[in-house]
Amino acid sequence: MILFNTTFIVEEAVHDDWFLWLKEEHINDYLKSNCFLGARLGKITSHSEPGFISYSLQLFCNDELTLDQFKNNFLTDIQQKSLQKYATKVLTFMSEMEHISDYN
C-alpha cells in the first residue's frame, strides 16, 4: 500500500474558511478520483510557526500504478482549485511512503 501525504501550511487569517472547505470539498475531490481507499486527516502539533496552522492529509492507495494515474489525471485540477481559492495563503508539499507494517 502507498501513503500519499499532503502537508498544508495555512495562514491563520484564512484558516476557518479553508478548514471548512477542506472537509466539505477538497478531501472529496481526492476521493472522487476513485484512486484511494480512504483518507486520514491530522493536525500537526510539532514544528509550528506563529501565524500558521499545519495539517497532514494521508490518502491510502493500493499501488504505484494507481497513484500515477491519480497524479496524471486528477492532481493538477485539485491543486489549481486550491491555488485559485487561497493563492499563497495555503502552502502545500507532498510526499509518498510505502506502507510496511502496522503494530498495536
DSSP file (Angstrom, degrees, kcal/mol; ACC not computed):
  #  RESIDUE AA STRUCTURE BP1 BP2  ACC     N-H-->O    O-->H-N    N-H-->O    O-->H-N    TCO  KAPPA ALPHA  PHI   PSI    X-CA   Y-CA   Z-CA
    1    1 A M              0   0    0      0, 0.0    98,-3.0     0, 0.0     2,-0.4   0.000 360.0 360.0 360.0 145.6    0.0    0.0    0.0
    2    2 A I  E     -AB  61  98A   0     59,-3.2    59,-2.8    96,-0.2     2,-0.6  -0.915 360.0-149.5-110.9 134.5    1.1    3.5   -0.8
    3    3 A L  E     -AB  60  97A   0     94,-3.3    94,-2.6    -2,-0.4     2,-0.7  -0.923   8.4-162.0-101.4 121.6    0.5    6.5    1.5
    4    4 A F  E     -AB  59  96A   0     55,-2.9    55,-2.3    -2,-0.6     2,-0.4  -0.916  14.8-166.7-105.3 110.0    0.2    9.8   -0.4
    5    5 A N  E     -AB  58  95A   0     90,-3.0    90,-2.4    -2,-0.7     2,-0.5  -0.826  14.0-172.4-105.8 132.2    0.7   12.6    2.1
    6    6 A T  E     -AB  57  94A   0     51,-2.4    51,-2.9    -2,-0.4     2,-0.5  -0.993  10.5-156.8-119.4 125.5   -0.1   16.3    1.5
    7    7 A T  E     -AB  56  93A   0     86,-3.0    86,-1.6    -2,-0.5     2,-0.5  -0.876   7.8-159.2 -99.8 130.7    1.0   18.7    4.2
    8    8 A F  E     -AB  55  92A   0     47,-2.6    47,-2.2    -2,-0.5     2,-0.6  -0.931   8.7-165.2-112.1 130.7   -0.9   22.0    4.4
    9    9 A I  E     -AB  54  91A   0     82,-3.0    82,-2.6    -2,-0.5     2,-0.4  -0.961  20.8-168.1-115.6 111.0    0.5   25.1    6.0
   10   10 A V  E     -AB  53  90A   0     43,-3.0    43,-2.4    -2,-0.6    80,-0.2  -0.855  22.2-124.6-114.0 128.1   -2.4   27.5    6.5
   11   11 A E  E >>  -A   52   0A   0     78,-2.7     3,-1.4    -2,-0.4     4,-0.7  -0.471  24.0-128.8 -63.7 136.3   -2.3   31.2    7.4
   12   12 A E  G >4 S+     0   0    0     39,-2.6     3,-0.7     1,-0.3     4,-0.5   0.822 104.3  68.7 -57.3 -31.5   -4.5   31.8   10.5
   13   13 A A  G 34 S+     0   0    0     38,-0.3    -1,-0.3     1,-0.2     4,-0.1   0.786 113.9  26.4 -61.0 -28.7   -6.3   34.6    8.6
   14   14 A V  G <> S+     0   0    0     -3,-1.4     4,-2.9    75,-0.2     5,-0.3   0.368  93.3 106.7-112.0   2.3   -7.9   32.1    6.2
   15   15 A H  H <X S+     0   0    0     -4,-0.7     4,-3.4    -3,-0.7     5,-0.3   0.893  76.9  47.0 -53.9 -53.1   -7.9   29.0    8.5
   16   16 A D  H  > S+     0   0    0     -4,-0.5     4,-1.8     1,-0.2    -1,-0.2   0.912 117.3  42.8 -61.7 -44.5  -11.6   28.8    9.4
   17   17 A D  H  > S+     0   0    0      2,-0.2     4,-2.2     1,-0.2    -1,-0.2   0.933 117.2  47.8 -64.2 -46.1  -12.8   29.2    5.8
   18   18 A W  H  X S+     0   0    0     -4,-2.9     4,-3.2     1,-0.2    -2,-0.2   0.915 109.1  52.8 -61.3 -44.8  -10.1   26.9    4.5
   19   19 A F  H  X S+     0   0    0     -4,-3.4     4,-2.2    -5,-0.3    -1,-0.2   0.896 110.2  47.5 -63.5 -40.8  -10.8   24.2    7.1
   20   20 A L  H  X S+     0   0    0     -4,-1.8     4,-2.5    -5,-0.3     5,-0.3   0.931 114.0  47.8 -62.5 -45.8  -14.5   24.1    6.2
   21   21 A W  H  X>S+     0   0    0     -4,-2.2     4,-2.7     2,-0.2     5,-2.0   0.902 110.0  53.5 -61.1 -42.5  -13.7   23.9    2.5
   22   22 A L  I  <>S+     0   0    0     -4,-3.2     5,-2.4     3,-0.2     6,-0.3   0.945 114.4  39.9 -57.0 -50.7  -11.1   21.2    3.1
   23   23 A K  I  <5S+     0   0    0     -4,-2.2    -2,-0.2     1,-0.2    -1,-0.2   0.854 123.6  38.1 -70.6 -35.9  -13.6   19.0    5.0
   24   24 A E  I  <5S-     0   0    0     -4,-2.5    -2,-0.2    -5,-0.2    -1,-0.2   0.764 137.1  -0.6 -89.7 -25.7  -16.6   19.6    2.7
   25   25 A E  I  X5S+     0   0    0     -4,-2.7     4,-1.8    -5,-0.3    -3,-0.2   0.704 117.8  58.5-129.6 -52.8  -15.0   19.8   -0.7
   26   26 A H  I  ><S+     0   0    0     -5,-2.0     4,-1.4     1,-0.2     3,-0.2   0.902 108.2  45.5 -62.5 -47.8  -11.2   19.3   -1.0
   27   27 A I  H  ><S+     0   0    0     -5,-2.4     4,-2.2     1,-0.2    -1,-0.2   0.898 111.3  55.3 -62.5 -38.6  -10.9   15.9    0.5
   28   28 A N  H  > S+     0   0    0     -6,-0.3     4,-2.9     1,-0.2    -1,-0.2   0.843  99.8  60.3 -63.0 -32.6  -13.9   14.7   -1.5
   29   29 A D  H  X S+     0   0    0     -4,-1.8     4,-0.5    -3,-0.2    -1,-0.2   0.910 107.7  45.4 -61.3 -40.7  -12.1   15.8   -4.7
   30   30 A Y  H ><>S+     0   0    0     -4,-1.4     3,-1.1    -3,-0.2     5,-0.5   0.949 115.8  45.5 -63.5 -48.6   -9.3   13.4   -3.9
   31   31 A L  H ><5S+     0   0    0     -4,-2.2     3,-1.8     1,-0.3     5,-0.3   0.821 102.2  64.5 -69.7 -31.3  -11.7   10.6   -3.0
   32   32 A K  H 3<5S+     0   0    0     -4,-2.9    -1,-0.3     1,-0.3    -2,-0.2   0.681  86.9  73.1 -65.7 -16.3  -13.9   11.1   -6.1
   33   33 A S  T <<5S-     0   0    0     -3,-1.1    -1,-0.3    -4,-0.5    -2,-0.2   0.698  97.6-139.1 -67.8 -17.1  -11.0   10.1   -8.2
   34   34 A N  T < 5S+     0   0    0     -3,-1.8    -2,-0.1    -4,-0.2    -3,-0.1   0.705  75.3 110.2  61.8  22.3  -11.6    6.5   -7.1
   35   35 A C      < +     0   0    0     -5,-0.5    27,-0.4    32,-0.0     2,-0.3   0.548  65.3  65.7 -97.0 -10.6   -7.8    6.1   -6.8
   36   36 A F        -     0   0    0     -5,-0.3    25,-0.2    -6,-0.2     3,-0.1  -0.869  62.8-151.1-120.5 148.2   -7.8    6.0   -3.0
   37   37 A L  S    S-     0   0    0     23,-3.4     2,-0.3    -2,-0.3    24,-0.1   0.709  76.9 -45.2 -83.4 -23.5   -9.2    3.5   -0.4
   38   38 A G  E     -C   60   0A   0     22,-0.7    22,-2.3     2,-0.0     2,-0.3  -0.972  55.1-115.5 173.1-176.9   -9.6    6.2    2.2
   39   39 A A  E     -C   59   0A   0     -2,-0.3     2,-0.4    20,-0.2    20,-0.2  -0.965   7.3-156.2-144.9 157.3   -8.1    9.2    3.9
   40   40 A R  E     -C   58   0A   0     18,-2.5    18,-3.2    -2,-0.3     2,-0.4  -0.998  11.0-159.0-136.2 132.6   -6.8   10.4    7.3
   41   41 A L  E     +C   57   0A   0     -2,-0.4     2,-0.3    16,-0.2    16,-0.2  -0.939  14.6 174.1-114.9 133.6   -6.5   14.0    8.4
   42   42 A G  E     -C   56   0A   0     14,-2.5    14,-3.1    -2,-0.4     2,-0.5  -0.989  29.5-127.3-137.9 148.9   -4.3   15.1   11.3
   43   43 A K  E     -C   55   0A   0     -2,-0.3     2,-0.5    12,-0.2    12,-0.3  -0.812  29.0-128.2 -91.5 131.2   -3.3   18.5   12.8
   44   44 A I  E     +C   54   0A   0     10,-2.5    10,-0.5    -2,-0.5    -1,-0.0  -0.693  27.7 178.5 -82.9 123.0    0.5   18.9   13.0
   45   45 A T        +     0   0    0     -2,-0.5     2,-0.3     8,-0.1     3,-0.3   0.460  59.4  66.1-107.1  -3.3    1.4   19.9   16.6
   46   46 A S  S    S+     0   0    0      1,-0.2    -2,-0.0     0, 0.0     0, 0.0  -0.762  94.9  27.5-110.4 163.4    5.2   20.0   16.2
   47   47 A H  S    S+     0   0    0     -2,-0.3    -1,-0.2     1,-0.2     2,-0.2   0.868  81.7 172.2  58.8  40.3    7.2   22.4   14.1
   48   48 A S        -     0   0    0     -3,-0.3    -1,-0.2     6,-0.0     5,-0.1  -0.522  22.5-150.4 -84.1 149.9    4.6   25.1   14.3
   49   49 A E    >   -     0   0    0      3,-0.2     3,-2.0    -2,-0.2     2,-0.0  -0.946  30.7-100.1-115.8 138.4    5.2   28.7   13.0
   50   50 A P  T 3  S+     0   0    0      0, 0.0     3,-0.1     0, 0.0   -38,-0.0  -0.338 109.7  20.7 -57.7 133.7    3.5   31.7   14.6
   51   51 A G  T 3  S+     0   0    0      1,-0.2   -39,-2.6   -40,-0.1     2,-0.3   0.450 112.1  87.7  88.2   0.9    0.5   32.8   12.4
   52   52 A F  E <   -A   11   0A   0     -3,-2.0     2,-0.4   -41,-0.2    -1,-0.2  -0.952  55.0-159.3-133.7 151.6    0.2   29.4   10.7
   53   53 A I  E     -A   10   0A   0    -43,-2.4   -43,-3.0    -2,-0.3     2,-0.3  -0.996  18.3-152.7-127.5 135.6   -1.6   26.1   11.4
   54   54 A S  E     -AC   9  44A   0    -10,-0.5   -10,-2.5    -2,-0.4     2,-0.3  -0.861  12.5-178.1-118.0 146.5   -0.5   22.9    9.7
   55   55 A Y  E     -AC   8  43A   0    -47,-2.2   -47,-2.6    -2,-0.3     2,-0.4  -0.928  16.8-144.0-135.4 157.6   -2.3   19.7    8.7
   56   56 A S  E     -AC   7  42A   0    -14,-3.1   -14,-2.5    -2,-0.3     2,-0.6  -0.994   8.8-165.5-124.7 126.1   -1.4   16.4    7.1
   57   57 A L  E     -AC   6  41A   0    -51,-2.9   -51,-2.4    -2,-0.4     2,-0.5  -0.954   9.0-167.3-110.1 116.4   -3.8   14.6    4.8
   58   58 A Q  E     -AC   5  40A   0    -18,-3.2   -18,-2.5    -2,-0.6     2,-0.4  -0.912   1.2-168.0-107.2 126.2   -2.8   11.0    4.2
   59   59 A L  E     -AC   4  39A   0    -55,-2.3   -55,-2.9    -2,-0.5     2,-0.5  -0.916  15.2-135.8-114.1 140.7   -4.5    9.1    1.4
   60   60 A F  E     -AC   3  38A   0    -22,-2.3   -23,-3.4    -2,-0.4   -22,-0.7  -0.844  24.0-180.0-105.0 125.6   -4.3    5.3    1.0
   61   61 A C  E     -A    2   0A   0    -59,-2.8   -59,-3.2    -2,-0.5   -25,-0.1  -0.946  29.8-135.2-127.8 142.9   -3.6    3.8   -2.4
   62   62 A N  S    S-     0   0    0    -27,-0.4     2,-0.3    -2,-0.4    -1,-0.1   0.891  78.4 -14.1 -64.4 -41.2   -3.2    0.2   -3.5
   63   63 A D     >  -     0   0    0    -62,-0.1     4,-1.9   -61,-0.1     5,-0.1  -0.957  66.9 -95.4-159.4 169.4   -0.2    0.6   -5.7
   64   64 A E  H  > S+     0   0    0     -2,-0.3     4,-2.9     1,-0.2     5,-0.2   0.847 116.8  58.9 -62.2 -37.5    2.1    2.9   -7.6
   65   65 A L  H  > S+     0   0    0      1,-0.2     4,-2.1     2,-0.2    -1,-0.2   0.929 107.8  45.2 -60.4 -46.1    0.2    2.5  -10.9
   66   66 A T  H  > S+     0   0    0      2,-0.2     4,-2.1     1,-0.2    -1,-0.2   0.897 113.1  50.8 -65.2 -40.4   -3.0    3.8   -9.4
   67   67 A L  H  X S+     0   0    0     -4,-1.9     4,-2.7     1,-0.2    -2,-0.2   0.909 108.9  51.4 -64.2 -41.2   -1.1    6.7   -7.7
   68   68 A D  H  X S+     0   0    0     -4,-2.9     4,-2.5     1,-0.2    -2,-0.2   0.894 107.9  52.8 -61.6 -39.7    0.5    7.5  -11.1
   69   69 A Q  H  X S+     0   0    0     -4,-2.1     4,-2.1     2,-0.2     5,-0.3   0.908 110.2  48.7 -61.3 -41.5   -3.0    7.5  -12.7
   70   70 A F  H  X>S+     0   0    0     -4,-2.1     4,-2.9     2,-0.2     5,-1.9   0.953 112.6  46.7 -61.7 -49.9   -4.2    9.9  -10.0
   71   71 A K  H  <5S+     0   0    0     -4,-2.7     5,-0.5     1,-0.2    -2,-0.2   0.870 117.2  44.0 -62.6 -36.7   -1.2   12.3  -10.4
   72   72 A N  H  <5S+     0   0    0     -4,-2.5    -1,-0.2    -5,-0.2    -2,-0.2   0.801 127.0  26.6 -77.6 -29.7   -1.6   12.2  -14.2
   73   73 A N  H  <5S+     0   0    0     -4,-2.1    -2,-0.2    -5,-0.2    -3,-0.2   0.659 133.7  13.5-111.2 -19.6   -5.4   12.6  -14.4
   74   74 A F  T  X5S+     0   0    0     -4,-2.9     4,-1.9    -5,-0.3     3,-0.3   0.685  99.1  78.9-130.0 -32.5   -6.6   14.4  -11.3
   75   75 A L  H  ><S+     0   0    0     -5,-1.9     4,-2.7     1,-0.2     5,-0.2   0.871  92.1  53.5 -59.9 -44.3   -3.9   16.1   -9.2
   76   76 A T  H  > S+     0   0    0     -5,-0.5     4,-2.4     1,-0.2    -1,-0.2   0.915 110.3  47.5 -59.5 -44.5   -3.3   19.2  -11.3
   77   77 A D  H  > S+     0   0    0     -3,-0.3     4,-1.9     2,-0.2    -1,-0.2   0.902 112.4  49.5 -63.6 -41.0   -7.0   20.1  -11.2
   78   78 A I  H  X S+     0   0    0     -4,-1.9     4,-1.5     1,-0.2    -2,-0.2   0.920 112.5  47.4 -64.3 -43.7   -7.2   19.6   -7.5
   79   79 A Q  H  X S+     0   0    0     -4,-2.7     4,-2.5     1,-0.2    -2,-0.2   0.896 109.3  54.1 -64.3 -40.2   -4.1   21.8   -6.9
   80   80 A Q  H  X S+     0   0    0     -4,-2.4     4,-2.8    -5,-0.2     5,-0.2   0.882 103.9  55.3 -63.6 -38.6   -5.5   24.5   -9.2
   81   81 A K  H  X S+     0   0    0     -4,-1.9     4,-1.7     1,-0.2    -1,-0.2   0.915 110.6  45.7 -60.0 -42.4   -8.7   24.7   -7.2
   82   82 A S  H  X S+     0   0    0     -4,-1.5     4,-2.9     2,-0.2     5,-0.5   0.924 113.2  49.1 -66.5 -45.0   -6.8   25.3   -4.1
   83   83 A L  H  X S+     0   0    0     -4,-2.5     4,-1.9     1,-0.2    -2,-0.2   0.896 111.3  49.7 -62.6 -40.5   -4.5   27.9   -5.7
   84   84 A Q  H  < S+     0   0    0     -4,-2.8    -1,-0.2    -5,-0.2    -2,-0.2   0.874 117.9  39.7 -66.0 -36.5   -7.4   29.8   -7.2
   85   85 A K  H  < S+     0   0    0     -4,-1.7    -2,-0.2    -5,-0.2    -1,-0.2   0.874 136.4  11.8 -81.6 -39.1   -9.2   29.9   -3.9
   86   86 A Y  H >< S-     0   0    0     -4,-2.9     3,-2.7     1,-0.2     4,-0.3   0.465  77.6-169.7-123.7  -4.6   -6.4   30.6   -1.4
   87   87 A A  G >< S-     0   0    0     -4,-1.9     3,-0.7    -5,-0.5    -1,-0.2  -0.194  75.4 -17.1  48.3-126.9   -3.3   31.5   -3.5
   88   88 A T  G 3  S+     0   0    0      1,-0.2    -1,-0.3     3,-0.1     3,-0.1   0.284 116.8  90.6 -94.1  11.1   -0.2   31.6   -1.3
   89   89 A K  G <  S+     0   0    0     -3,-2.7   -78,-2.7     1,-0.2     2,-0.4   0.645  93.5  44.1 -78.2 -14.4   -2.2   31.7    2.0
   90   90 A V  E <  S-B   10   0A   0     -3,-0.7     2,-0.3    -4,-0.3    -1,-0.2  -0.968  76.8-168.6-129.9 115.9   -2.1   27.9    2.0
   91   91 A L  E     -B    9   0A   0    -82,-2.6   -82,-3.0    -2,-0.4     2,-0.3  -0.802   8.0-171.1-102.7 145.8    1.2   26.2    1.1
   92   92 A T  E     -B    8   0A   0     -2,-0.3     2,-0.3   -84,-0.2   -84,-0.2  -0.951  14.5-177.6-134.1 153.5    1.4   22.5    0.4
   93   93 A F  E     -B    7   0A   0    -86,-1.6   -86,-3.0    -2,-0.3     2,-0.3  -0.978  16.4-146.0-145.9 150.3    4.0   19.8   -0.1
   94   94 A M  E     +B    6   0A   0     -2,-0.3     2,-0.3   -88,-0.2   -88,-0.2  -0.804  14.4 178.6-116.6 152.0    3.5   16.2   -0.9
   95   95 A S  E     -B    5   0A   0    -90,-2.4   -90,-3.0    -2,-0.3     2,-0.4  -0.981  16.5-142.9-145.8 156.6    5.4   13.0   -0.1
   96   96 A E  E     -B    4   0A   0     -2,-0.3     2,-0.4   -92,-0.2   -92,-0.2  -0.963  17.2-175.3-122.8 138.7    4.8    9.3   -0.9
   97   97 A M  E     -B    3   0A   0    -94,-2.6   -94,-3.3    -2,-0.4     2,-0.6  -0.983  24.2-129.2-133.7 143.9    5.5    6.5    1.5
   98   98 A E  E     -B    2   0A   0     -2,-0.4     2,-0.4   -96,-0.2   -96,-0.2  -0.824  28.6-128.4 -88.7 125.0    5.4    2.8    1.2
   99   99 A H        +     0   0    0    -98,-3.0     3,-0.1    -2,-0.6    -1,-0.0  -0.606  33.1 172.2 -73.1 126.8    3.3    1.2    4.0
  100  100 A I        -     0   0    0     -2,-0.4     2,-0.3     1,-0.4    -1,-0.2   0.843  53.1 -28.8-102.8 -50.6    5.4   -1.6    5.5
  101  101 A S        -     0   0    0      2,-0.0    -1,-0.4     0, 0.0     2,-0.3  -0.991  45.3-128.7-165.6 157.9    3.6   -2.8    8.6
  102  102 A D        -     0   0    0     -2,-0.3     2,-0.4    -3,-0.1    -3,-0.0  -0.882  22.3-165.4-111.7 149.2    1.1   -1.9   11.4
  103  103 A Y              0   0    0     -2,-0.3    -2,-0.0     1,-0.1     0, 0.0  -0.991 360.0 360.0-134.9 143.2    1.8   -2.5   15.1
  104  104 A N              0   0    0     -2,-0.4    -1,-0.1     0, 0.0    -2,-0.0   0.345 360.0 360.0-119.2 360.0   -0.5   -2.5   18.1
